[in-house]
Amino acid sequence: MDVSGPRTDALSMEPSAKLFCCGFVRRCIPLVYREELYHILRMTGPLLVCRFLNFLLFFVVTMFCGRLGNTVLAGYAMASATINVTAAATGLGLALACDTLVSQTFGSKNLLRVGVTLQRGILILTLFSLPCCALLVNTQPLLLYLGQDPEVARIAQLYVVAYLPAIPAMFLYQLQLSYLQNQGVIKPQMYASAVANVANVIVNYFLIFSVHFSGSAAANTFAQVCNCFALFCFIRWQRIYEKTWGGWSSEALQDWGSYMKLAIPSTLMTCFEWWIYEVGGFLAGMLSEVDLAAQHVVIMLAYINYMIPLGMQGAACVRVGNALGAGETAAAILTSKVSLISAAVIAIFQGFILGSTKTYFKINLTKMTENVYHVYMWLCVIIIMNINFSLFQGVGMGILLGTGQQKIAAIANLFGYYCIGLPSSIVLMFIAKLQVAGLFKCIILTLSTFTGNGNGYVVVGSHDQDEGLNCTVVHEGPKVTQVEEKPAVLLSTAQLVLRRGLTTLAALLMLAVGIAVHLTVPLPEVSYGAGANFTLNSNFTTATPV
């Protein structure tokens, strides 16, 4: 006997029915919230896996370098930190502009415009990779000026030079991530990261014992290039590009200003956040090796836990941007509410898990001394609160990216981290004698003051290209107010050749100057001194490229 009725059939047709099969949950959570939560979690899961796989790329290199001795490991750590705070932070920040542009343009159904935005991003990020390489090629003298051990600086220089071919690949990989995930396509990046991890392990195993440290650097470079190329192959193989790619167009040379208006605040937002953790590692190294070791362990655990808000950040950005691009203001507000509520629930769950299992790490963390363990246990209480606030910050950052308000996040990071957090950290660490715990207390204070303005947001997608209009629309709540409407200013061919040619020439000159300095300027004679503790600060104090 068939007992199914119209209501049962209707429930089974809901996408969220796959996740919320409990009748009690369905009665407690309204349908519209269930549907939105289902879409957010559906994107968060693969994004979380992708972030974790990218983390493993650098973790595997750390393990292999650790087999070559402490000096080699310290050199790799310094090289990785240098790459992170210069090239990786810059590339990620510049690519975040695509999160806003692609998500809103795709939501407006102007699909071919998505391809033009991607082309524009490829050109801009390729040019920006050249000054980054110019800076990185002079890593050794920079580290010597900072008082690092000459041998560690030499090893870091070798690693960075071997890694230079991976810089453009890393930038292009970030662009491909933005291009895919803001169309709701997540799985290809997960598959590409898995392929890159397998290649990373195999190449490291064969090269590190044959050509020593240079083999590890070459293997990591190969893994980054493989990651980018594998993702490109998945895009081609699955024909994801067909609806959004109309071929290379001269239109990609136009309107770089609108891209840079988002890219510059995005880059500053990212750099301000990444740099503060490197400064924290330097301050911890000025205290003692015990505080430095405990700080490194806690940072590692915090970063692993922070992958969840990173996944939710990407999902929130996509959903909010798509909704605003389609003109669905209410849907964007709903996504923001559901994302923040979900972050609160997950924060409580994460804090409970970490708090109840922290004693487990005494047995399993490598050679943790009793003093380091006591400092670590104390810091765990603080880091639980840090993770809770980080969840709200991560989701809030995703909402701001989707709404095109990167300036708010950049100003908040600058004011919070460097006007409040850093001075307070120095006072608490050195004057109040709270040691490294003072650093994390100030980070919590900074994160707790981070708030996003959800009442105003900007639609940056260009919708009326056929009519020659370039409109900026500001929304306040449910109301929509057009504040600017002017004809799009298109550069002539001569202007394009002149401006883009000068930009390319400037980037090439920066690279040439960097190489010339590397070849002609002698290394500074810096005595090995108190900077040793900072040298010991291993990798991953900043977030690795995601």
JONOR-V267412 format. One record per residue. N is the residue number from 1. PHI is phi in whole degrees, 0 to 359 (* if undefined). OMEGA is omega in degrees with one decimal (999 if undefined). Layout:
N_PHI_OMEGA + N_PHI_OMEGA
This chain:
1_*_-178.1 + 2_272_-178.0 + 3_261_-179.8 + 4_288_179.9 + 5_235_179.9 + 6_301_-179.0 + 7_294_179.2 + 8_296_178.9 + 9_295_-179.8 + 10_294_179.6 + 11_295_-178.8 + 12_291_179.6 + 13_277_178.4 + 14_291_176.2 + 15_301_-178.0 + 16_289_179.9 + 17_297_178.0 + 18_293_-177.3 + 19_259_-176.7 + 20_255_-179.4 + 21_266_-179.0 + 22_273_-179.4 + 23_296_179.9 + 24_297_179.4 + 25_294_179.8 + 26_294_178.9 + 27_286_-176.9 + 28_278_-176.3 + 29_252_178.3 + 30_301_-175.7 + 31_302_-175.8 + 32_296_177.0 + 33_287_178.4 + 34_296_-179.2 + 35_296_-179.2 + 36_292_178.7 + 37_297_178.0 + 38_299_-178.9 + 39_293_179.5 + 40_294_-179.1 + 41_292_179.0 + 42_297_177.4 + 43_274_-176.0 + 44_296_-177.7 + 45_303_178.2 + 46_298_177.8 + 47_296_177.7 + 48_297_178.6 + 49_298_-179.8 + 50_297_178.2 + 51_299_-178.7 + 52_294_178.7 + 53_295_176.3 + 54_294_175.5 + 55_297_-178.8 + 56_296_178.8 + 57_305_-177.8 + 58_279_178.6 + 59_294_178.6 + 60_296_178.0 + 61_298_178.3 + 62_299_-179.9 + 63_296_-179.7 + 64_293_179.1 + 65_294_178.6 + 66_297_178.5 + 67_283_-178.3 + 68_264_177.3 + 69_116_-176.7 + 70_294_-178.4 + 71_294_177.8 + 72_295_179.0 + 73_297_177.7 + 74_295_177.4 + 75_296_176.5 + 76_296_-179.6 + 77_298_179.4 + 78_293_177.9 + 79_297_-179.3 + 80_295_178.5 + 81_297_179.3 + 82_296_178.5 + 83_296_-177.5 + 84_297_-173.0 + 85_279_177.8 + 86_249_-173.1 + 87_288_-174.6 + 88_296_179.2 + 89_296_179.4 + 90_294_-179.4 + 91_297_178.7 + 92_296_-179.8 + 93_297_178.6 + 94_295_-179.6 + 95_288_-179.7 + 96_295_175.3 + 97_299_177.7 + 98_293_177.9 + 99_301_178.4 + 100_289_-173.9 + 101_294_-177.3 + 102_290_-177.3 + 103_297_-178.6 + 104_286_179.0 + 105_293_177.2 + 106_295_177.6 + 107_295_178.6 + 108_278_179.5 + 109_68_174.9 + 110_271_-165.0 + 111_293_-179.1 + 112_295_177.3 + 113_294_177.1 + 114_298_179.0 + 115_296_177.7 + 116_296_177.5 + 117_298_177.9 + 118_297_178.5 + 119_299_179.0 + 120_298_178.2 + 121_296_178.9 + 122_300_-178.8 + 123_295_-176.3 + 124_292_-177.9 + 125_291_176.5 + 126_296_178.0 + 127_293_-179.0 + 128_290_179.2 + 129_292_-178.6 + 130_291_175.0 + 131_298_177.0 + 132_298_177.5 + 133_295_178.4 + 134_298_177.9 + 135_287_-175.9 + 136_291_-178.1 + 137_293_177.5 + 138_252_-178.7 + 139_298_-175.1 + 140_300_178.3 + 141_297_178.2 + 142_297_179.6 + 143_292_177.7 + 144_294_176.5 + 145_296_178.2 + 146_276_174.6 + 147_86_-179.7 + 148_279_178.2 + 149_299_-178.0 + 150_304_-179.4 + 151_291_177.3 + 152_295_178.4 + 153_296_178.9 + 154_295_179.0 + 155_295_178.4 + 156_299_178.1 + 157_298_178.6 + 158_300_-178.6 + 159_294_-176.6 + 160_296_179.6 + 161_298_177.5 + 162_292_-176.9 + 163_273_-174.3 + 164_306_178.2 + 165_299_-179.1 + 166_278_-176.7 + 167_297_176.7 + 168_299_178.7 + 169_296_178.5 + 170_295_178.0 + 171_296_-178.6 + 172_293_176.9 + 173_297_178.6 + 174_297_177.3 + 175_295_178.5 + 176_296_176.3 + 177_300_179.9 + 178_297_-179.6 + 179_299_-176.2 + 180_279_-170.5 + 181_292_178.4 + 182_279_166.8 + 183_259_-178.8 + 184_82_179.6 + 185_259_-171.2 + 186_245_-168.6 + 187_298_-179.8 + 188_303_179.9 + 189_292_176.8 + 190_292_178.7 + 191_295_-179.7 + 192_297_178.5 + 193_295_177.4 + 194_295_177.6 + 195_298_-179.7 + 196_296_178.9 + 197_294_177.8 + 198_297_178.7 + 199_297_-179.1 + 200_298_-179.6 + 201_295_-176.8 + 202_296_-176.9 + 203_293_176.6 + 204_300_-177.1 + 205_298_-175.6 + 206_277_-174.5 + 207_269_-172.1 + 208_292_-179.7 + 209_269_-179.8 + 210_265_-179.3 + 211_240_172.0 + 212_61_-171.6 + 213_296_179.3 + 214_300_177.5 + 215_294_177.4 + 216_295_178.1 + 217_297_178.6 + 218_295_179.8 + 219_294_178.7 + 220_294_176.2 + 221_298_178.5 + 222_299_-179.4 + 223_296_179.3 + 224_294_177.7 + 225_295_178.6 + 226_297_178.8 + 227_299_179.4 + 228_294_-177.3 + 229_292_179.6 + 230_296_178.5 + 231_294_176.2 + 232_298_179.3 + 233_295_177.4 + 234_296_178.3 + 235_296_179.2 + 236_291_-175.2 + 237_294_-179.1 + 238_273_177.8 + 239_55_179.3 + 240_290_-173.0 + 241_280_-166.0 + 242_302_-175.7 + 243_278_-173.6 + 244_245_-176.2 + 245_247_178.3 + 246_257_-176.8 + 247_93_179.7 + 248_296_-174.4 + 249_228_175.9 + 250_292_177.7 + 251_297_178.1 + 252_294_177.7 + 253_276_-179.7 + 254_272_166.9 + 255_57_174.3 + 256_289_-178.6 + 257_298_-179.5 + 258_294_177.1 + 259_291_-176.8 + 260_290_176.4 + 261_296_174.9 + 262_266_-174.4 + 263_290_-178.2 + 264_295_175.6 + 265_298_178.2 + 266_297_179.4 + 267_294_178.5 + 268_297_178.2 + 269_303_-179.0 + 270_290_-177.6 + 271_296_179.9 + 272_301_-178.2 + 273_286_-177.8 + 274_290_-176.0 + 275_295_-175.3 + 276_295_179.2 + 277_286_173.6 + 278_291_175.4 + 279_297_177.3 + 280_298_176.6 + 281_296_177.7 + 282_295_179.4 + 283_295_178.4 + 284_296_178.5 + 285_293_177.7 + 286_282_-178.4 + 287_274_-179.8 + 288_193_177.6 + 289_293_178.0 + 290_297_179.5 + 291_295_-179.9 + 292_294_179.6 + 293_295_179.2 + 294_295_178.9 + 295_297_-179.6 + 296_293_179.2 + 297_298_-178.0 + 298_293_178.8 + 299_298_177.7 + 300_300_179.8 + 301_295_-179.6 + 302_296_-179.2 + 303_293_177.6 + 304_299_178.5 + 305_291_-177.7 + 306_286_178.4 + 307_296_179.2 + 308_295_175.5 + 309_297_175.2 + 310_296_176.8 + 311_295_178.8 + 312_292_176.9 + 313_299_178.8 + 314_297_-180.0 + 315_295_180.0 + 316_296_179.2 + 317_299_-178.3 + 318_296_-176.1 + 319_294_179.9 + 320_292_-179.7 + 321_297_177.6 + 322_299_-179.0 + 323_294_179.6 + 324_293_177.7 + 325_298_178.1 + 326_276_-179.3 + 327_78_-178.5 + 328_262_-177.1 + 329_296_-178.3 + 330_298_179.2 + 331_294_178.0 + 332_295_178.1 + 333_294_178.3 + 334_298_178.2 + 335_300_179.5 + 336_298_-179.4 + 337_296_-177.9 + 338_296_-179.9 + 339_296_-178.4 + 340_290_177.4 + 341_295_177.8 + 342_298_178.2 + 343_298_179.1 + 344_296_-179.4 + 345_295_-179.1 + 346_294_178.8 + 347_299_178.0 + 348_297_-179.2 + 349_295_179.8 + 350_297_179.4 + 351_299_179.2 + 352_294_-179.1 + 353_296_-178.2 + 354_294_-179.9 + 355_293_-177.5 + 356_275_-176.5 + 357_243_-174.1 + 358_295_178.9 + 359_291_179.7 + 360_298_-173.1 + 361_285_178.3 + 362_298_-178.1 + 363_280_-167.5 + 364_260_178.8 + 365_287_-169.7 + 366_293_170.4 + 367_49_178.5 + 368_281_179.7 + 369_288_-176.5 + 370_296_179.9 + 371_296_178.1 + 372_298_-178.5 + 373_296_-179.4 + 374_295_176.6 + 375_296_179.9 + 376_298_-179.6 + 377_297_178.2 + 378_293_-179.4 + 379_292_-179.8 + 380_300_178.3 + 381_298_180.0 + 382_288_-175.3 + 383_291_175.2 + 384_299_176.8 + 385_294_178.6 + 386_300_180.0 + 387_296_-179.4 + 388_300_178.8 + 389_291_179.9 + 390_296_177.4 + 391_300_179.3 + 392_294_179.0 + 393_295_-179.3 + 394_298_178.9 + 395_293_177.7 + 396_299_177.4 + 397_295_177.4 + 398_297_178.0 + 399_296_178.9 + 400_295_176.8 + 401_297_179.7 + 402_295_-178.8 + 403_267_178.4 + 404_78_-178.5 + 405_249_178.4 + 406_297_-179.9 + 407_299_179.4 + 408_298_-179.4 + 409_294_179.8 + 410_296_179.3 + 411_293_179.0 + 412_297_178.6 + 413_294_179.1 + 414_297_-177.7 + 415_291_-175.4 + 416_291_-175.0 + 417_283_-169.7 + 418_255_176.9 + 419_266_179.7 + 420_250_-171.1 + 421_294_-174.5 + 422_294_177.4 + 423_300_179.2 + 424_294_179.0 + 425_298_-179.5 + 426_298_179.7 + 427_295_-176.4 + 428_289_-177.0 + 429_286_-170.0 + 430_252_-178.8 + 431_268_178.7 + 432_279_175.9 + 433_62_176.9 + 434_274_178.8 + 435_59_-174.7 + 436_290_176.1 + 437_298_177.2 + 438_297_178.0 + 439_298_-176.3 + 440_288_175.4 + 441_297_179.2 + 442_287_174.9 + 443_296_176.7 + 444_298_178.0 + 445_301_179.8 + 446_295_-178.6 + 447_295_-178.5 + 448_289_179.1 + 449_270_-179.1 + 450_283_178.0 + 451_226_177.5 + 452_255_178.1 + 453_272_-176.9 + 454_265_-176.6 + 455_270_-179.5 + 456_234_178.5 + 457_205_-171.0 + 458_245_172.6 + 459_271_-174.3 + 460_255_178.8 + 461_292_178.3 + 462_270_-174.0 + 463_260_-169.4 + 464_257_-177.4 + 465_293_-178.8 + 466_293_-179.2 + 467_266_177.8 + 468_73_-178.3 + 469_252_174.7 + 470_237_-170.6 + 471_252_170.3 + 472_248_-174.3 + 473_242_178.0 + 474_250_180.0 + 475_255_173.2 + 476_234_-175.3 + 477_62_-179.7 + 478_278_-177.4 + 479_271_179.5 + 480_238_-177.9 + 481_234_178.3 + 482_272_-173.7 + 483_256_-178.1 + 484_206_175.3 + 485_212_-176.8 + 486_214_178.6 + 487_297_178.0 + 488_293_-179.8 + 489_269_179.8 + 490_263_179.1 + 491_283_175.5 + 492_287_-179.5 + 493_299_179.3 + 494_296_178.9 + 495_294_178.3 + 496_297_-179.8 + 497_299_-178.0 + 498_292_-174.1 + 499_290_-179.1 + 500_290_176.4 + 501_295_178.2 + 502_294_177.9 + 503_296_178.3 + 504_296_179.4 + 505_297_179.4 + 506_297_178.9 + 507_295_179.0 + 508_293_178.3 + 509_295_177.0 + 510_299_177.8 + 511_296_-180.0 + 512_296_178.6 + 513_296_178.6 + 514_299_178.8 + 515_293_179.6 + 516_296_177.5 + 517_297_-179.7 + 518_297_-175.1 + 519_275_-170.7 + 520_251_-175.5 + 521_277_179.7 + 522_290_179.9 + 523_291_177.8 + 524_290_176.4 + 525_266_-177.5 + 526_248_-179.8 + 527_287_178.0 + 528_285_-175.3 + 529_221_-169.7 + 530_286_-178.4 + 531_282_-173.7 + 532_298_-177.3 + 533_297_178.8 + 534_293_177.0 + 535_298_-177.5 + 536_286_-178.2 + 537_290_-170.4 + 538_288_-172.5 + 539_292_172.1 + 540_77_169.5 + 541_290_169.0 + 542_259_177.2 + 543_293_176.6 + 544_288_-179.3 + 545_307_-178.1 + 546_253_999
